[in-house]
Amino acid sequence: MRIISGTARGRSLVAPAGEKTRPTLDFVRESLFNIIRWDVQDARVLDLFAGTGALSLEAVSRGAREAVLIDMDRDACAAIRKNMESTKLGDRCRLLQRDYQQAMDMLAREGQKFDVVFIDPPYRMENTGDMCAALYDKGLLSDAFMIVVEHKRGLAPLLDERFEAYDLRKYRDTEITFVRGRAENEEANDA
């Protein structure tokens, strides 16, 4: 596993031992960033289930302004710290070792807003639509946000009327759903 492009291109990434963490495969990450390459430029990134930090670090390597990485697993956080150090991107990253709900509450209290959010939870967690709603309800999304949800094939997020899934990509048993705010919501907010 490595950083594919940008300032840290080619730097190796480590993953924790065992099967608790399921890193996004390099070819999936490369395809993903080919799709969102312009969206990460100068973006504030939130990674709810960072695992190895590969998605956030790739975004920062490709020009994201900064990233907040969240994971509650001690081994995953140790791997993320090593990866932040080896890529030399740690000065633009913040790691929060806590449950994603606690972290969202904390970030909301701080008044944080994010342009790009990665949601790649363990496959046993199927409430990704609820996670999108919580981000919106807590005010953590910028006006032109994008949420990238990685999920098991056939388990796309169940989104409420504030969101639209505008793209879906399939990679073996993994799918990525791209989510944004519905145009009606944006128009209502402008009024």
C-alpha positions as CSV (number, residue, x, y, z in Angstrom):
1,M,0.0,0.0,0.0
2,R,1.3,3.4,-1.0
3,I,0.5,7.0,-1.7
4,I,-0.4,7.1,-5.4
5,S,0.1,10.7,-6.4
6,G,0.9,14.2,-5.2
7,T,3.7,15.5,-2.9
8,A,4.0,12.2,-1.1
9,R,3.8,10.0,-4.2
10,G,5.3,6.5,-3.8
11,R,5.6,6.7,0.0
12,S,4.7,3.3,1.6
13,L,1.9,3.0,4.1
14,V,1.5,0.5,6.9
15,A,-1.6,-1.2,8.1
16,P,-2.3,-2.8,11.5
17,A,-1.9,-6.5,11.8
18,G,-5.0,-8.6,11.7
19,E,-8.4,-8.2,10.0
20,K,-9.9,-5.4,12.1
21,T,-8.9,-2.8,9.5
22,R,-9.9,-3.2,5.8
23,P,-7.7,-0.7,3.9
24,T,-9.1,0.6,0.6
25,L,-7.2,-1.2,-2.1
26,D,-4.7,0.9,-4.2
27,F,-6.5,0.4,-7.5
28,V,-9.8,1.4,-5.8
29,R,-8.2,4.5,-4.2
30,E,-6.6,5.4,-7.6
31,S,-9.9,5.2,-9.4
32,L,-11.6,7.2,-6.6
33,F,-9.1,10.0,-6.7
34,N,-9.3,10.1,-10.5
35,I,-13.0,10.9,-10.0
36,I,-12.7,13.5,-7.2
37,R,-9.3,15.0,-8.1
38,W,-10.6,18.5,-8.5
39,D,-12.8,18.3,-5.4
40,V,-9.9,17.7,-3.0
41,Q,-7.9,20.8,-4.1
42,D,-7.8,23.1,-1.1
43,A,-10.5,21.0,0.6
44,R,-11.0,20.4,4.3
45,V,-11.3,16.6,4.6
46,L,-12.9,14.5,7.3
47,D,-12.2,10.7,7.5
48,L,-14.7,9.1,9.9
49,F,-13.2,5.6,9.9
50,A,-9.6,6.3,9.0
51,G,-8.1,2.8,9.4
52,T,-4.6,3.4,7.9
53,G,-5.3,7.0,7.0
54,A,-4.7,6.2,3.3
55,L,-7.7,8.1,2.0
56,S,-7.0,11.3,3.9
57,L,-3.3,11.2,3.3
58,E,-3.9,10.7,-0.4
59,A,-6.2,13.7,-0.4
60,V,-3.6,15.9,1.4
61,S,-0.9,14.7,-0.8
62,R,-3.0,15.8,-3.8
63,G,-3.7,19.3,-2.5
64,A,-6.3,19.1,0.3
65,R,-5.7,21.9,2.8
66,E,-6.1,19.7,5.8
67,A,-7.6,16.5,7.1
68,V,-9.1,15.3,10.3
69,L,-8.8,11.5,10.8
70,I,-11.0,9.6,13.2
71,D,-10.6,6.0,14.4
72,M,-11.1,4.5,17.8
73,D,-8.9,1.4,17.3
74,R,-5.5,1.8,19.1
75,D,-3.6,-0.3,16.5
76,A,-5.2,1.7,13.6
77,C,-4.2,5.0,15.2
78,A,-0.7,3.7,15.7
79,A,-0.5,2.9,12.0
80,I,-2.0,6.3,11.1
81,R,0.6,8.1,13.2
82,K,3.4,6.1,11.4
83,N,1.8,6.9,8.0
84,M,1.5,10.6,8.8
85,E,5.2,10.7,9.8
86,S,6.5,8.7,6.9
87,T,4.5,10.7,4.3
88,K,5.6,14.0,6.0
89,L,2.0,15.1,5.9
90,G,1.3,15.2,9.6
91,D,1.5,19.0,9.9
92,R,-1.8,19.2,7.8
93,C,-3.5,16.3,9.6
94,R,-5.2,15.9,13.0
95,L,-5.9,12.4,14.4
96,L,-8.7,11.9,16.9
97,Q,-8.7,8.5,18.6
98,R,-12.3,8.2,19.6
99,D,-15.7,6.9,18.5
100,Y,-16.9,8.7,15.4
101,Q,-20.0,10.0,17.1
102,Q,-18.0,11.5,20.0
103,A,-15.6,13.0,17.4
104,M,-18.4,14.5,15.4
105,D,-19.9,16.1,18.5
106,M,-16.5,17.6,19.4
107,L,-15.9,18.9,15.9
108,A,-19.4,20.4,15.9
109,R,-18.7,22.2,19.2
110,E,-15.5,23.6,17.5
111,G,-17.5,24.9,14.6
112,Q,-15.7,22.8,12.0
113,K,-17.0,22.4,8.5
114,F,-15.7,19.9,5.8
115,D,-15.8,19.9,2.0
116,V,-15.0,16.2,1.5
117,V,-16.0,13.4,3.9
118,F,-14.9,9.8,3.6
119,I,-17.1,7.2,5.3
120,D,-15.6,3.8,5.1
121,P,-16.8,1.9,8.2
122,P,-16.5,-1.8,9.0
123,Y,-18.9,-3.6,6.7
124,R,-20.9,-4.8,9.7
125,M,-22.0,-1.1,10.2
126,E,-24.8,-0.5,7.8
127,N,-26.1,2.8,9.0
128,T,-24.1,5.0,6.6
129,G,-27.2,7.0,5.7
130,D,-27.6,7.9,9.4
131,M,-24.0,9.0,9.4
132,C,-24.6,11.3,6.5
133,A,-27.7,12.8,8.3
134,A,-25.7,13.3,11.5
135,L,-23.0,15.2,9.6
136,Y,-25.6,17.5,8.2
137,D,-27.6,17.9,11.5
138,K,-24.4,18.8,13.4
139,G,-23.5,21.4,10.9
140,L,-20.2,19.7,9.8
141,L,-20.7,20.0,6.1
142,S,-19.7,23.0,3.9
143,D,-22.2,24.4,1.4
144,A,-20.8,22.4,-1.5
145,F,-19.9,19.2,0.3
146,M,-19.2,15.7,-1.0
147,I,-19.5,12.5,1.0
148,V,-17.8,9.4,-0.3
149,V,-19.3,6.3,1.2
150,E,-17.4,3.0,0.7
151,H,-19.6,0.0,1.4
152,K,-20.3,-3.6,0.8
153,R,-21.9,-4.3,-2.6
154,G,-25.6,-3.8,-2.5
155,L,-25.6,-1.9,0.8
156,A,-25.7,1.7,-0.4
157,P,-26.5,4.4,2.2
158,L,-30.2,5.0,2.8
159,L,-30.4,8.7,2.4
160,D,-33.1,11.1,3.4
161,E,-34.5,13.9,1.2
162,R,-31.6,16.3,1.9
163,F,-29.2,14.2,0.0
164,E,-28.7,12.7,-3.5
165,A,-26.5,9.8,-4.5
166,Y,-25.1,11.1,-7.8
167,D,-22.7,8.4,-8.7
168,L,-22.0,4.8,-7.9
169,R,-18.9,2.8,-8.7
170,K,-18.4,-0.9,-8.3
171,Y,-15.1,-2.7,-7.5
172,R,-15.6,-6.4,-6.9
173,D,-17.4,-6.7,-3.5
174,T,-16.9,-3.0,-2.8
175,E,-19.0,-0.1,-4.0
176,I,-18.5,3.6,-3.6
177,T,-21.5,5.9,-3.5
178,F,-20.9,9.6,-4.0
179,V,-23.3,11.8,-2.1
180,R,-24.1,15.6,-2.2
181,G,-26.9,17.9,-1.0
182,R,-30.0,18.0,-3.1
183,A,-30.3,21.1,-5.3
184,E,-33.7,22.0,-3.6
185,N,-31.9,22.2,-0.2
186,E,-29.3,24.5,-1.6
187,E,-31.9,26.8,-3.1
188,A,-34.0,26.8,0.1
189,N,-30.8,27.7,2.1
190,D,-30.2,30.7,-0.3
191,A,-33.7,32.1,0.3
